[in-house]
């Protein structure tokens, strides 16, 4: 994923670390706030991971995708946020050339996995709402695991190939005190299509269809409520309501993701129009990473089962015998 797209030549010119111009109190406050964000990201997503992994009732195909998203968000908090916050506060890259290359490789891998996880969630919701009977009979957790592992393999292969053909591993020039890797124009276009245009097109198109279907379901539910109906119809109505709620919550998840993601990519697209600044890129990347912090709060706000899981985890009840069978959906 092209995360350092600057309108510069392939050589270092006037690269140096700027002097720190903030007071000691502000400097310490920035580190404390950064540590708090990292801790919230790691702990919040860890709660999602433990909840879905531990409780049997949450072992559904959709939650398997949510688990995959939480894992990628967890690793963003654990391995990407700390170097980026440090780089932004120090205004200087202090971790060396090797870790610089590793940082962008890990960053690109995790971000592309997150983007395609969101796209897979959109596909999952569309299939579940458009043809629920076919979805129930064909989509299982095993099938979803195969899809997730395939997504991981494709993203890993893409990122390694991208950096290899760009010459990053062999002949890249990294300026002293900086961690900027320069891409050629052809690879930048390929990366833009793969990491941004294609997955976001899928997300927008499918969620438009999802909400159209959800609207039809809402109309059907209202019609059913106007008549006395047998138990099977009540079950169907409850199922449609559950699917609509899941689509709504995941729609909010996608919306927040887009709000965090779009500013960076829009700024990157303006590379030939405006002179881009490293400080601005840092801020936009941090905004992108904050999506990983926000996601667990979305679950806590809209999913009662997640709040119950948090209570069970914090009170250590998950270590009791047969705790995995506790009913967290009621």
C-alpha atoms as a printed R data frame, in Angstrom:
    type eleno elety resid chain resno       x       y       z
1   ATOM     1    CA   UNK     A     1   0.000   0.000   0.000
2   ATOM     2    CA   UNK     A     2   1.462   3.352  -1.041
3   ATOM     3    CA   UNK     A     3   1.770   5.203   2.241
4   ATOM     4    CA   UNK     A     4   4.600   7.607   1.349
5   ATOM     5    CA   UNK     A     5   3.585   9.057  -1.971
6   ATOM     6    CA   UNK     A     6   5.538  12.316  -2.288
7   ATOM     7    CA   UNK     A     7   6.223  14.479  -5.314
8   ATOM     8    CA   UNK     A     8  10.023  14.246  -4.932
9   ATOM     9    CA   UNK     A     9  13.056  12.942  -6.800
10  ATOM    10    CA   UNK     A    10  14.752   9.664  -5.892
11  ATOM    11    CA   UNK     A    11  17.507  11.278  -3.833
12  ATOM    12    CA   UNK     A    12  17.715  12.907  -0.410
13  ATOM    13    CA   UNK     A    13  17.844  16.662  -0.433
14  ATOM    14    CA   UNK     A    14  18.116  18.794   2.707
15  ATOM    15    CA   UNK     A    15  16.900  15.957   4.917
16  ATOM    16    CA   UNK     A    16  17.376  16.540   8.619
17  ATOM    17    CA   UNK     A    17  15.481  16.281  11.880
18  ATOM    18    CA   UNK     A    18  13.865  19.521  12.971
19  ATOM    19    CA   UNK     A    19  14.601  20.829  16.432
20  ATOM    20    CA   UNK     A    20  12.016  20.111  19.061
21  ATOM    21    CA   UNK     A    21  10.130  23.345  19.693
22  ATOM    22    CA   UNK     A    22   7.578  22.136  22.220
23  ATOM    23    CA   UNK     A    23   7.794  22.481  25.964
24  ATOM    24    CA   UNK     A    24   8.711  19.526  28.139
25  ATOM    25    CA   UNK     A    25   5.196  19.361  29.596
26  ATOM    26    CA   UNK     A    26   3.595  19.233  26.135
27  ATOM    27    CA   UNK     A    27   6.203  16.726  25.017
28  ATOM    28    CA   UNK     A    28   5.357  14.398  27.911
29  ATOM    29    CA   UNK     A    29   1.623  14.957  27.376
30  ATOM    30    CA   UNK     A    30   1.929  13.919  23.722
31  ATOM    31    CA   UNK     A    31   3.603  10.672  24.716
32  ATOM    32    CA   UNK     A    32   1.022   9.996  27.436
33  ATOM    33    CA   UNK     A    33  -1.858  10.574  24.983
34  ATOM    34    CA   UNK     A    34  -0.166   8.403  22.372
35  ATOM    35    CA   UNK     A    35   0.343   5.607  24.900
36  ATOM    36    CA   UNK     A    36  -3.336   5.884  25.920
37  ATOM    37    CA   UNK     A    37  -4.490   5.567  22.292
38  ATOM    38    CA   UNK     A    38  -2.241   2.558  21.705
39  ATOM    39    CA   UNK     A    39  -3.483   0.930  24.926
40  ATOM    40    CA   UNK     A    40  -7.137   1.544  24.013
41  ATOM    41    CA   UNK     A    41  -6.572   0.099  20.543
42  ATOM    42    CA   UNK     A    42  -4.788  -3.013  21.753
43  ATOM    43    CA   UNK     A    43  -7.075  -3.724  24.736
44  ATOM    44    CA   UNK     A    44 -10.317  -2.869  22.891
45  ATOM    45    CA   UNK     A    45  -9.585  -5.160  19.983
46  ATOM    46    CA   UNK     A    46  -8.266  -7.845  22.317
47  ATOM    47    CA   UNK     A    47 -11.665  -7.848  24.043
48  ATOM    48    CA   UNK     A    48 -13.356  -8.374  20.660
49  ATOM    49    CA   UNK     A    49 -10.932 -11.180  19.800
50  ATOM    50    CA   UNK     A    50 -11.396 -12.982  23.143
51  ATOM    51    CA   UNK     A    51 -15.199 -12.555  23.017
52  ATOM    52    CA   UNK     A    52 -15.683 -14.021  19.550
53  ATOM    53    CA   UNK     A    53 -13.022 -16.679  20.003
54  ATOM    54    CA   UNK     A    54 -14.239 -17.890  23.410
55  ATOM    55    CA   UNK     A    55 -18.049 -17.853  23.376
56  ATOM    56    CA   UNK     A    56 -19.632 -20.573  21.238
57  ATOM    57    CA   UNK     A    57 -22.732 -18.512  20.415
58  ATOM    58    CA   UNK     A    58 -20.559 -15.980  18.599
59  ATOM    59    CA   UNK     A    59 -19.029 -18.561  16.269
60  ATOM    60    CA   UNK     A    60 -20.838 -17.379  13.147
61  ATOM    61    CA   UNK     A    61 -19.495 -16.647   9.642
62  ATOM    62    CA   UNK     A    62 -20.064 -12.905   9.995
63  ATOM    63    CA   UNK     A    63 -18.369 -12.773  13.393
64  ATOM    64    CA   UNK     A    64 -15.439 -14.672  11.897
65  ATOM    65    CA   UNK     A    65 -14.917 -11.704   9.570
66  ATOM    66    CA   UNK     A    66 -15.323  -9.304  12.493
67  ATOM    67    CA   UNK     A    67 -12.685 -11.354  14.322
68  ATOM    68    CA   UNK     A    68 -10.327 -11.035  11.362
69  ATOM    69    CA   UNK     A    69 -10.855  -7.264  11.316
70  ATOM    70    CA   UNK     A    70 -10.225  -7.062  15.079
71  ATOM    71    CA   UNK     A    71  -6.983  -9.040  14.699
72  ATOM    72    CA   UNK     A    72  -5.681  -6.669  12.016
73  ATOM    73    CA   UNK     A    73  -6.732  -3.671  14.165
74  ATOM    74    CA   UNK     A    74  -4.957  -5.223  17.159
75  ATOM    75    CA   UNK     A    75  -1.706  -5.571  15.215
76  ATOM    76    CA   UNK     A    76  -2.015  -2.006  13.913
77  ATOM    77    CA   UNK     A    77  -2.183  -0.827  17.506
78  ATOM    78    CA   UNK     A    78   0.635  -3.110  18.640
79  ATOM    79    CA   UNK     A    79   3.143  -2.704  15.801
80  ATOM    80    CA   UNK     A    80   2.255   0.350  13.695
81  ATOM    81    CA   UNK     A    81   0.886   3.070  15.964
82  ATOM    82    CA   UNK     A    82   3.865   3.256  18.348
83  ATOM    83    CA   UNK     A    83   6.532   3.932  15.662
84  ATOM    84    CA   UNK     A    84   4.244   6.426  13.897
85  ATOM    85    CA   UNK     A    85   3.425   8.339  17.098
86  ATOM    86    CA   UNK     A    86   7.111   8.407  18.031
87  ATOM    87    CA   UNK     A    87   8.083   9.611  14.554
88  ATOM    88    CA   UNK     A    88   5.459  12.361  14.681
89  ATOM    89    CA   UNK     A    89   6.421  13.572  18.168
90  ATOM    90    CA   UNK     A    90  10.183  13.414  17.627
91  ATOM    91    CA   UNK     A    91   9.842  14.780  14.039
92  ATOM    92    CA   UNK     A    92  12.605  12.322  13.239
93  ATOM    93    CA   UNK     A    93  12.811   8.621  12.397
94  ATOM    94    CA   UNK     A    94  14.981   7.054  15.100
95  ATOM    95    CA   UNK     A    95  14.581   3.320  14.382
96  ATOM    96    CA   UNK     A    96  16.999   2.850  11.470
97  ATOM    97    CA   UNK     A    97  16.768   1.784   7.826
98  ATOM    98    CA   UNK     A    98  15.876  -1.914   8.309
99  ATOM    99    CA   UNK     A    99  12.981  -1.200  10.643
100 ATOM   100    CA   UNK     A   100  11.821   1.579   8.300
101 ATOM   101    CA   UNK     A   101  11.367  -0.923   5.481
102 ATOM   102    CA   UNK     A   102   9.754  -3.435   7.856
103 ATOM   103    CA   UNK     A   103   7.463  -0.713   9.204
104 ATOM   104    CA   UNK     A   104   6.029   0.197   5.784
105 ATOM   105    CA   UNK     A   105   5.725  -3.475   4.798
106 ATOM   106    CA   UNK     A   106   3.785  -4.320   7.979
107 ATOM   107    CA   UNK     A   107   1.747  -1.127   7.711
108 ATOM   108    CA   UNK     A   108   0.817  -1.787   4.090
109 ATOM   109    CA   UNK     A   109  -0.059  -5.414   4.813
110 ATOM   110    CA   UNK     A   110  -2.302  -4.634   7.802
111 ATOM   111    CA   UNK     A   111  -4.080  -1.712   6.117
112 ATOM   112    CA   UNK     A   112  -4.837  -3.695   2.950
113 ATOM   113    CA   UNK     A   113  -6.054  -6.638   5.038
114 ATOM   114    CA   UNK     A   114  -8.351  -4.272   6.959
115 ATOM   115    CA   UNK     A   115  -9.716  -2.719   3.777
116 ATOM   116    CA   UNK     A   116 -10.427  -6.097   2.216
117 ATOM   117    CA   UNK     A   117 -11.933  -7.365   5.478
118 ATOM   118    CA   UNK     A   118 -14.420  -4.503   5.258
119 ATOM   119    CA   UNK     A   119 -15.087  -5.437   1.623
120 ATOM   120    CA   UNK     A   120 -15.637  -9.081   2.642
121 ATOM   121    CA   UNK     A   121 -18.050  -7.955   5.359
122 ATOM   122    CA   UNK     A   122 -19.982  -6.008   2.723
123 ATOM   123    CA   UNK     A   123 -20.120  -9.109   0.505
124 ATOM   124    CA   UNK     A   124 -21.191 -11.238   3.484
125 ATOM   125    CA   UNK     A   125 -24.040  -8.866   4.421
126 ATOM   126    CA   UNK     A   126 -25.203  -8.637   0.809
127 ATOM   127    CA   UNK     A   127 -25.340 -12.436   0.426
128 ATOM   128    CA   UNK     A   128 -27.060 -12.869   3.813
129 ATOM   129    CA   UNK     A   129 -29.784 -10.339   2.999
130 ATOM   130    CA   UNK     A   130 -30.269 -10.991  -0.706
131 ATOM   131    CA   UNK     A   131 -30.576 -14.786  -0.394
132 ATOM   132    CA   UNK     A   132 -30.687 -15.847   3.285
133 ATOM   133    CA   UNK     A   133 -31.586 -19.479   2.615
134 ATOM   134    CA   UNK     A   134 -28.716 -19.987   0.162
135 ATOM   135    CA   UNK     A   135 -26.383 -18.152   2.531
136 ATOM   136    CA   UNK     A   136 -27.336 -20.363   5.494
137 ATOM   137    CA   UNK     A   137 -26.844 -23.555   3.480
138 ATOM   138    CA   UNK     A   138 -23.567 -22.650   1.759
139 ATOM   139    CA   UNK     A   139 -21.628 -20.233   3.998
140 ATOM   140    CA   UNK     A   140 -20.034 -21.784   7.082
141 ATOM   141    CA   UNK     A   141 -17.294 -20.738   9.484
142 ATOM   142    CA   UNK     A   142 -14.901 -23.083   7.695
143 ATOM   143    CA   UNK     A   143 -15.709 -21.453   4.361
144 ATOM   144    CA   UNK     A   144 -15.168 -18.018   5.904
145 ATOM   145    CA   UNK     A   145 -11.841 -19.099   7.402
146 ATOM   146    CA   UNK     A   146 -10.671 -20.217   3.959
147 ATOM   147    CA   UNK     A   147 -11.699 -16.820   2.562
148 ATOM   148    CA   UNK     A   148  -9.855 -14.979   5.355
149 ATOM   149    CA   UNK     A   149  -6.650 -17.013   4.927
150 ATOM   150    CA   UNK     A   150  -6.837 -16.490   1.171
151 ATOM   151    CA   UNK     A   151  -7.215 -12.752   1.720
152 ATOM   152    CA   UNK     A   152  -4.169 -12.780   4.007
153 ATOM   153    CA   UNK     A   153  -2.105 -14.714   1.464
154 ATOM   154    CA   UNK     A   154  -3.088 -12.433  -1.431
155 ATOM   155    CA   UNK     A   155  -2.355  -9.254   0.565
156 ATOM   156    CA   UNK     A   156   0.983 -10.615   1.769
157 ATOM   157    CA   UNK     A   157   2.004 -11.681  -1.747
158 ATOM   158    CA   UNK     A   158   0.940  -8.333  -3.183
159 ATOM   159    CA   UNK     A   159   2.844  -6.249  -0.638
160 ATOM   160    CA   UNK     A   160   6.049  -8.296  -0.906
161 ATOM   161    CA   UNK     A   161   5.891  -8.170  -4.722
162 ATOM   162    CA   UNK     A   162   5.151  -4.432  -4.652
163 ATOM   163    CA   UNK     A   163   8.163  -3.615  -2.498
164 ATOM   164    CA   UNK     A   164  10.405  -6.067  -4.359
165 ATOM   165    CA   UNK     A   165   9.699  -4.670  -7.832
166 ATOM   166    CA   UNK     A   166  10.012  -1.157  -6.445
167 ATOM   167    CA   UNK     A   167  13.564  -2.047  -5.352
168 ATOM   168    CA   UNK     A   168  12.811  -1.267  -1.718
169 ATOM   169    CA   UNK     A   169  14.694  -4.293  -0.361
170 ATOM   170    CA   UNK     A   170  17.875  -3.697  -2.389
171 ATOM   171    CA   UNK     A   171  18.463  -0.191  -3.686
172 ATOM   172    CA   UNK     A   172  16.046   2.113  -1.850
173 ATOM   173    CA   UNK     A   173  17.387   5.475  -0.690
174 ATOM   174    CA   UNK     A   174  16.246   6.439   2.808
175 ATOM   175    CA   UNK     A   175  17.118   9.933   3.949
176 ATOM   176    CA   UNK     A   176  18.886  10.368   7.304
177 ATOM   177    CA   UNK     A   177  16.311  10.932  10.030
178 ATOM   178    CA   UNK     A   178  13.461  10.077   7.662
179 ATOM   179    CA   UNK     A   179  11.548   6.965   6.647
180 ATOM   180    CA   UNK     A   180  10.333   7.874   3.168
181 ATOM   181    CA   UNK     A   181  10.360   5.254   0.435
182 ATOM   182    CA   UNK     A   182   9.851   6.606  -3.075
183 ATOM   183    CA   UNK     A   183   7.628   4.719  -5.544
184 ATOM   184    CA   UNK     A   184   7.725   4.880  -9.305
185 ATOM   185    CA   UNK     A   185   4.610   6.247 -11.010
186 ATOM   186    CA   UNK     A   186   3.530   2.919 -12.537
187 ATOM   187    CA   UNK     A   187   3.532   1.063  -9.206
188 ATOM   188    CA   UNK     A   188   1.768   3.991  -7.547
189 ATOM   189    CA   UNK     A   189  -1.139   3.658  -9.999
190 ATOM   190    CA   UNK     A   190  -1.318  -0.112  -9.453
191 ATOM   191    CA   UNK     A   191  -1.306   0.374  -5.689
192 ATOM   192    CA   UNK     A   192  -4.004   3.039  -5.881
193 ATOM   193    CA   UNK     A   193  -6.292   0.686  -7.795
194 ATOM   194    CA   UNK     A   194  -5.587  -2.353  -5.599
195 ATOM   195    CA   UNK     A   195  -5.596  -0.652  -2.198
196 ATOM   196    CA   UNK     A   196  -8.227   2.010  -2.732
197 ATOM   197    CA   UNK     A   197 -10.354   2.199  -5.883
198 ATOM   198    CA   UNK     A   198 -11.318  -1.484  -6.260
199 ATOM   199    CA   UNK     A   199 -12.141  -2.407  -2.621
200 ATOM   200    CA   UNK     A   200 -13.928   0.875  -1.910
201 ATOM   201    CA   UNK     A   201 -15.988   0.497  -5.088
202 ATOM   202    CA   UNK     A   202 -17.055  -2.950  -3.902
203 ATOM   203    CA   UNK     A   203 -17.879  -1.598  -0.435
204 ATOM   204    CA   UNK     A   204 -19.948   1.362  -1.683
205 ATOM   205    CA   UNK     A   205 -21.859  -0.609  -4.330
206 ATOM   206    CA   UNK     A   206 -22.688  -3.557  -2.083
207 ATOM   207    CA   UNK     A   207 -23.711  -1.440   0.897
208 ATOM   208    CA   UNK     A   208 -25.994   0.575  -1.344
209 ATOM   209    CA   UNK     A   209 -27.636  -2.714  -2.358
210 ATOM   210    CA   UNK     A   210 -27.654  -3.909   1.277
211 ATOM   211    CA   UNK     A   211 -29.586  -0.889   2.508
212 ATOM   212    CA   UNK     A   212 -32.018  -1.133  -0.394
213 ATOM   213    CA   UNK     A   213 -32.714  -4.763   0.563
214 ATOM   214    CA   UNK     A   214 -32.938  -3.830   4.256
215 ATOM   215    CA   UNK     A   215 -35.532  -1.198   3.375
216 ATOM   216    CA   UNK     A   216 -37.612  -3.820   1.558
217 ATOM   217    CA   UNK     A   217 -37.328  -6.108   4.573
218 ATOM   218    CA   UNK     A   218 -38.522  -3.313   6.852
219 ATOM   219    CA   UNK     A   219 -41.597  -2.910   4.661
220 ATOM   220    CA   UNK     A   220 -42.220  -6.659   4.767
221 ATOM   221    CA   UNK     A   221 -41.928  -6.699   8.558
222 ATOM   222    CA   UNK     A   222 -44.467  -3.891   8.899
223 ATOM   223    CA   UNK     A   223 -46.891  -5.808   6.713
224 ATOM   224    CA   UNK     A   224 -46.416  -8.957   8.805
225 ATOM   225    CA   UNK     A   225 -47.038  -7.007  11.997
226 ATOM   226    CA   UNK     A   226 -50.434  -5.941  10.705
227 ATOM   227    CA   UNK     A   227 -51.695  -9.516  10.721
228 ATOM   228    CA   UNK     A   228 -51.857 -12.400  13.159
229 ATOM   229    CA   UNK     A   229 -49.186 -14.777  11.995
230 ATOM   230    CA   UNK     A   230 -48.052 -18.284  12.949
231 ATOM   231    CA   UNK     A   231 -44.865 -18.992  14.858
232 ATOM   232    CA   UNK     A   232 -42.827 -19.628  11.713
233 ATOM   233    CA   UNK     A   233 -43.635 -16.133  10.444
234 ATOM   234    CA   UNK     A   234 -42.610 -14.666  13.791
235 ATOM   235    CA   UNK     A   235 -39.274 -16.444  13.516
236 ATOM   236    CA   UNK     A   236 -38.836 -15.144   9.967
237 ATOM   237    CA   UNK     A   237 -39.662 -11.630  11.128
238 ATOM   238    CA   UNK     A   238 -37.144 -11.896  13.993
239 ATOM   239    CA   UNK     A   239 -34.487 -13.189  11.589
240 ATOM   240    CA   UNK     A   240 -35.048 -10.291   9.186
241 ATOM   241    CA   UNK     A   241 -34.824  -7.811  12.055
242 ATOM   242    CA   UNK     A   242 -31.559  -9.370  13.205
243 ATOM   243    CA   UNK     A   243 -30.110  -9.240   9.705
244 ATOM   244    CA   UNK     A   244 -31.191  -5.619   9.288
245 ATOM   245    CA   UNK     A   245 -29.607  -4.676  12.605
246 ATOM   246    CA   UNK     A   246 -26.375  -6.416  11.647
247 ATOM   247    CA   UNK     A   247 -26.372  -4.586   8.315
248 ATOM   248    CA   UNK     A   248 -26.981  -1.272  10.095
249 ATOM   249    CA   UNK     A   249 -24.164  -1.763  12.613
250 ATOM   250    CA   UNK     A   250 -21.724  -2.949   9.979
251 ATOM   251    CA   UNK     A   251 -22.811  -0.027   7.808
252 ATOM   252    CA   UNK     A   252 -21.781   2.311  10.630
253 ATOM   253    CA   UNK     A   253 -18.520   0.396  10.862
254 ATOM   254    CA   UNK     A   254 -17.904   0.962   7.149
255 ATOM   255    CA   UNK     A   255 -18.884   4.649   7.363
256 ATOM   256    CA   UNK     A   256 -16.403   5.300  10.173
257 ATOM   257    CA   UNK     A   257 -13.757   3.408   8.220
258 ATOM   258    CA   UNK     A   258 -14.342   5.572   5.150
259 ATOM   259    CA   UNK     A   259 -14.226   8.796   7.182
260 ATOM   260    CA   UNK     A   260 -10.844   7.749   8.581
261 ATOM   261    CA   UNK     A   261  -9.532   6.415   5.272
262 ATOM   262    CA   UNK     A   262 -10.631   8.912   2.622
263 ATOM   263    CA   UNK     A   263  -8.667  12.008   3.782
264 ATOM   264    CA   UNK     A   264  -5.337  10.220   3.369
265 ATOM   265    CA   UNK     A   265  -6.110   8.816  -0.074
266 ATOM   266    CA   UNK     A   266  -7.603  12.095  -1.305
267 ATOM   267    CA   UNK     A   267  -4.456  13.885  -0.145
268 ATOM   268    CA   UNK     A   268  -2.322  11.252  -1.898
269 ATOM   269    CA   UNK     A   269  -4.277  11.741  -5.136
270 ATOM   270    CA   UNK     A   270  -3.437  15.457  -5.009
271 ATOM   271    CA   UNK     A   271   0.283  14.710  -5.189
272 ATOM   272    CA   UNK     A   272   0.627  16.239  -8.641
273 ATOM   273    CA   UNK     A   273  -1.427  19.303  -7.703
274 ATOM   274    CA   UNK     A   274  -0.099  20.403  -4.313
275 ATOM   275    CA   UNK     A   275   3.216  20.137  -2.530
276 ATOM   276    CA   UNK     A   276   2.760  17.439   0.066
277 ATOM   277    CA   UNK     A   277   4.202  17.761   3.547
278 ATOM   278    CA   UNK     A   278   5.464  14.903   5.719
279 ATOM   279    CA   UNK     A   279   3.752  16.354   8.815
280 ATOM   280    CA   UNK     A   280   0.388  16.327   7.025
281 ATOM   281    CA   UNK     A   281   0.924  12.754   5.869
282 ATOM   282    CA   UNK     A   282   1.689  11.745   9.464
283 ATOM   283    CA   UNK     A   283  -1.533  13.323  10.739
284 ATOM   284    CA   UNK     A   284  -3.650  11.693   8.043
285 ATOM   285    CA   UNK     A   285  -2.068   8.299   8.687
286 ATOM   286    CA   UNK     A   286  -2.716   8.644  12.414
287 ATOM   287    CA   UNK     A   287  -6.342   9.483  11.580
288 ATOM   288    CA   UNK     A   288  -6.468   6.315   9.479
289 ATOM   289    CA   UNK     A   289  -5.036   4.264  12.348
290 ATOM   290    CA   UNK     A   290  -7.581   5.706  14.783
291 ATOM   291    CA   UNK     A   291 -10.235   3.688  12.977
292 ATOM   292    CA   UNK     A   292  -8.681   0.654  14.663
293 ATOM   293    CA   UNK     A   293  -9.253   2.360  18.019
294 ATOM   294    CA   UNK     A   294 -12.856   3.323  17.270
295 ATOM   295    CA   UNK     A   295 -14.127  -0.057  16.026
296 ATOM   296    CA   UNK     A   296 -14.396  -1.782  19.466
297 ATOM   297    CA   UNK     A   297 -16.398   1.188  20.779
298 ATOM   298    CA   UNK     A   298 -18.833   0.724  17.881
299 ATOM   299    CA   UNK     A   299 -19.328  -2.894  18.971
300 ATOM   300    CA   UNK     A   300 -19.783  -1.830  22.616
301 ATOM   301    CA   UNK     A   301 -22.295   0.869  21.646
302 ATOM   302    CA   UNK     A   302 -24.504  -1.190  19.338
303 ATOM   303    CA   UNK     A   303 -23.976  -4.838  20.357
304 ATOM   304    CA   UNK     A   304 -25.408  -5.845  23.786
305 ATOM   305    CA   UNK     A   305 -23.620  -9.195  23.491
306 ATOM   306    CA   UNK     A   306 -20.254  -7.433  23.387
307 ATOM   307    CA   UNK     A   307 -21.030  -5.523  26.575
308 ATOM   308    CA   UNK     A   308 -21.995  -8.818  28.275
309 ATOM   309    CA   UNK     A   309 -18.770 -10.395  27.046
310 ATOM   310    CA   UNK     A   310 -16.705  -7.508  28.425
311 ATOM   311    CA   UNK     A   311 -18.337  -7.973  31.836
312 ATOM   312    CA   UNK     A   312 -17.635 -11.705  31.794
313 ATOM   313    CA   UNK     A   313 -14.027 -11.156  30.713
314 ATOM   314    CA   UNK     A   314 -13.265  -8.394  33.227
315 ATOM   315    CA   UNK     A   315 -14.806 -10.393  36.100
316 ATOM   316    CA   UNK     A   316 -12.724 -13.428  34.995
317 ATOM   317    CA   UNK     A   317 -15.830 -15.591  34.610
318 ATOM   318    CA   UNK     A   318 -14.463 -16.887  31.307
319 ATOM   319    CA   UNK     A   319 -12.074 -19.069  33.327
320 ATOM   320    CA   UNK     A   320 -14.970 -20.976  34.864
321 ATOM   321    CA   UNK     A   321 -15.888 -24.430  33.633
322 ATOM   322    CA   UNK     A   322 -18.106 -24.390  30.512
323 ATOM   323    CA   UNK     A   323 -17.966 -20.595  30.379
324 ATOM   324    CA   UNK     A   324 -17.807 -20.841  26.590
325 ATOM   325    CA   UNK     A   325 -21.431 -22.059  26.659
326 ATOM   326    CA   UNK     A   326 -22.747 -19.003  28.525
327 ATOM   327    CA   UNK     A   327 -25.678 -17.375  26.719
328 ATOM   328    CA   UNK     A   328 -24.439 -13.900  25.724
329 ATOM   329    CA   UNK     A   329 -27.085 -13.189  23.093
330 ATOM   330    CA   UNK     A   330 -30.171 -13.097  25.285
